[in-house]
Structures are given as structure tokens and as C-alpha cells.
Amino acid sequence: MNLPASGRSVLVTGASRGLGRAVARAFAANGDRVAVHYGSRADEARATLESLDGPGHVLVSGDLSDPAAAESVVSGAAEGLGGRLDVLVNNAAVNLPHPPATTPYEEWVALWQRHVSVNLLGTAYVSQLAARRMIAAGTQGRIVNIGSRGAFRGEPDHPAYGATKAAVHALGQSLAVALAPHGIAVASVAPGFFTTERVAPRLTGPEGPAILAQSPFGRVATPEEIAAAVLWLASPAAEWASGTVLDMNGASHLRT
């Protein structure tokens, strides 16, 4: 079954606010039906759902670090969207500070375990579950992972975040090779700073000018700019970009 340009069934994890909300809106505006996943922010997830263009969207909830809950999320999304999944966007993640020189060891261990379980294992669980549904349906589906510039540039105060996002990039490339024979393309985006509720205080605070100056454009991205890249990578036209890690950082970090 060839992937259509619109009218698809799309699961966006971590879609209650921020980039996940922008991604859900981009797919809905494209004419797709979206399953809005959330972990704990039910009210914000409902606000995302209510903001989407068109009919047929659904809410799904669950802790993706729990294998059983991840399975419930994927099955609930597929059932709510008419029995199939065409596109998965892995956006759900945690990003909690834990500078290595000052974080107590017990807290360090707990935060590493939480980052690995959500950012990496949750992504792996949902990707395999979605891919098997795509294969069973004969759908030439798409999986797009939200990675990070920090996987390449380093995250000194958030090392587990940078490490798990590097692992997500590697996972995406492994899946791209493994799933290509089934017509499924897998790619990742690696954003730098972009405006969200979480980073707004940093952008308006003392470090704001330095953050803006990281890019020669003198600004940070909008969530809509990142979402536009995700929408393209999930399109029928982007099959040959499978395996790509697409930098979206305004030339703030250049890889060689």
C-alpha cells in the first residue's frame, strides 16, 4: 500500500505542548488524522486536540517507558484512527538537569535511568510496535525521531539527554536499514534551541543573548519550523532521505 500524501493515521508522542503540539498541528493541517499522546499533562493534551484542524483525531495516554503501557498507546492510537498507523513521530522525552560535578550520586543514577527508559527505550518500544503494524498492513510507513543538536555538540548540564539523543539517532539509522525492505522509511531531526514553554525563561533571562548568538541568524527556531521538517520527512517524497539525521539548528553547530 503506497503512502498517501494526506489522510494518513499519525501517532505523535509527547504532543501535549511545545514541539509535539506543533507537529500534531502540522499533520492535521495537512489533512491527516492524529493521535495525540501524553504522559501526564491531560489538560494540555486536550488543548492540543481541540486546536487541530479537521475531524478524526484522538487522545492516547501512557508512560512509554513501561513496555505494556507503550503497547497500549500504540494499539489505542491505531484503533482510534481507523485500525492502522501510517506515521509515527517519536517526540516524547525528558530533559532534566544533572551536572556531573554537583549532582549527588543517587540522583545522578536515578536521572540516568529515567532518561534512558523514556528517551531511548520508550522510543525503541513504540517504533517496533508501530513498524510491525505497518508491515502487517502492507503500509509503506514513516517513522521520524526527534533527536537533538546536543547529541553532537554536547550537553554539559544534561549529559544523559545528549547521550540518549545520540542513541536515538543511531536507533533510527539501524531501523532505516532494517525496515527499508518493508517500504518503511526512518529518519531523525536534530534541533538546536527552539522556542517552547520550557525554555522561554532562559531566552528572556540573563543567558538569552548568548543563546540567540549561537546561530548567525541571531535567533532560535520556532516549533513550527521544526515541525515542517518532520512533516516533509514523513511525506512520500522523502523516502530517499531514510537514515538521515537532519540538522535543524540555524548553523549554530556544523558537523563535518
N, C-alpha and C positions, 0 to 999 in steps of 0.2 A: 504494500500500500504506500503510494507516494505521499510525502508530507505536503499538506496544502499550505498556501500562503497565509491563510487565516481560517478561523473556525476551528482551531485546534483546542485540545484539552491540555491545560498547562498547570503544573504544580509549582508554586513559588514558596520555598521555605523561608521562615523568618520574615514574613510580609506584613507585620503589624504596623511598621513605621519605617522611616528612613529609606534606604535603598530598596528594600523589599517592597515597600509600598509603591515606589516609583516604577519598579519593574512590573508589578502587577498591573498598574495603570497603563503602562506601555502596551502590554499584551492585550488588555481589554480594549484599548483604543484601536488596536489592530484587528479587532473582531474575534478575538479568541475568548474562550471560557477559562476562568482562572479559579483554582483552589488556593485560597489564602490561608497559609499555615501560620500558626502562632504557638508559642510555648506557654506564656503566662499572661500576656497583655491582651486580654479578651476585648476590652472596650476599644483599644486602639485598632485591633484587628477588625472589629465590626465597622469602625470608621473607614478603614481601608476598603472593606467590602462595599459599603454604601457609596463610596466615591468612584466605583468602577463603571465605565461605560458598558451598556448592553446587558442582556439577561444571562442567566445560567451560571453565575458564579457561586462558589460555596466556601464555607469556613471549615477548616480542619485543625485539630489541636493535638499536641503530644510532644513529649520530651524525646527528641530524636536520638539522644544518647542511649536510650533504652531500646534494645532490639525489637521487643514486642510492640512498643509504642510506635516505633518507626514503621513497622509493618502495618499497624492500624492506620497511620496517617496516609500511607500510600494507597492502601485499599479504600479508605474513605474518600480520598480525592478522586480516584478512578471511578468509584461508584457514583459519587456526586456529580461527576462530569460526563455521565452517559456511558460508563463502562470501560473507558480507555484513558491512557495517558500518551500524549504525543511529545510533550516537552517537560523537562524538569530543570528548574533553576535552583541550585544549591546556594542559598544565601544565608541561612541560619548560622550564627556564630556567636561566640563570647569573646570579649576582649577586655580583660581585667588587668590592671597594673600589678606588676610584681618585680620591681627592680632587684637584680640578684644580690647587690651589695647590702641591702637593707631589709629584705623580706625574711621574716622568721621561717625556719626550715619547714615546720609543719604546714604553714600557709603556702609556702613555695610548692610543696608536694601536692597539696590539695588543688591549687590553681593549675598546675601542670596536668593533673589528671582530668580536671574539668575541661580545659582547652582541648586536650586530645579526644576526650569522649564526645564532645559536641562538634568541634570543628572538623576533625578528621573521621572518627568512627561514625558519627551521625551521617556525614556526607557519604561515606562508603556504604552504609546500610541502605540509605534511601536510593542511591544510584543503582545498586544491584537489584533492588526490588522493582524500581521503575524500568530498568533495562529489560528484565525478564518479562514484564508485562508488554513492553514494546515488541520484543521478539515473538512472544506468543500471538500477538495481534498482527504480526507482519508489518508493523508500522516503522517507517524509516524516521525514527525519532531523533530528538536532540536533547543533550544534557549540557548545561552551561554552569560552570562553577564560579563563584565569586572568590577570587584569591586576594592577593594584596601586593602592593609595591614592597611592603615590609619583608616579604619572602626573599627579596634580592638586596634591599637596602639595609636591612637590619632593623630590629625593634628593641632598643636597649632597655626600655622600661616595661616592654611587653614581649619578652623573648619567646614564650610559649605560643603567642599569637603568630609571630613571624615564622616560627618553626612549623606550626600546624598548617599555615597557609602555603608554605613551600611544599609540604606533603600533599596538600590538596592539588597543587599544580601537577605534581608527579603522578598522583592518582588519576587525574584527568587524562594525562598522556598515556598511561597504561590502558585505561578504558577505551581511549580513542583507537588504539591498535586492536584491542580485543573485540570491540563491538563493530568495527567497520565492516566485517563480513556480513553483519546483520543489517547493514544500512543505517546504523546509528552513529551520528557524529557527536563528538565530545570536545568541548573547548572551555577555556577559562579566561576571565578578565582579571587584571591585576591593577586595581585602582590605587592612586595616591589619595591625598586628602580630598574629601568632598563634603559638602555642607549637609549635616544631619543634626537632629536634636542633641545627640550625644556630644558632638564636637563643637557645637555653637559656642559654649563658654570659652573654649580655648581660642576660637577665632576672634572673639571680642575682648579677650583678656590680654595680658602683657605679652604673651608669646605670639599673638595674632600676626603682627607684621612679619615676623620671621617665618611663620608658616606660609603666608602668602608669597613671600620672596623665594620659597623653594622652587617655584615654577617661574620661568622667564616671562610668562604671561601675567605674573603678578596677582594671581588669584588661585582659588581652588575650584574644583569641578562642582557642578550641580549633580544631584542624584539622577536627574533626567538625562544628562549626558552619558552617564554610565549605563543607564537602562537602555538607551538607544543602541549601544554596542551589544548588550545582551540580546536585544530583540533581533539584531542582524545575525549574530552567531547562531541563533535558533531558527533562522529562516532557511528555506530550501536552497537559496543562493549560496549559503555559507558552508556547504558540505566539505569543500576542499580546504576549509580552514580548520578541519578537525585536527586536534592535537595542539592547536595554537594556545599560547598564553599571551593574551593581548594586553599590552601596557596601556593604561588609561591614567596617565599622571602628569600631563601637560609639560613634558620634557623636564620634569623635576628629578628624574633618575633615568639614566640611559644605560642600557645593558649592551655589552659587546659580545 
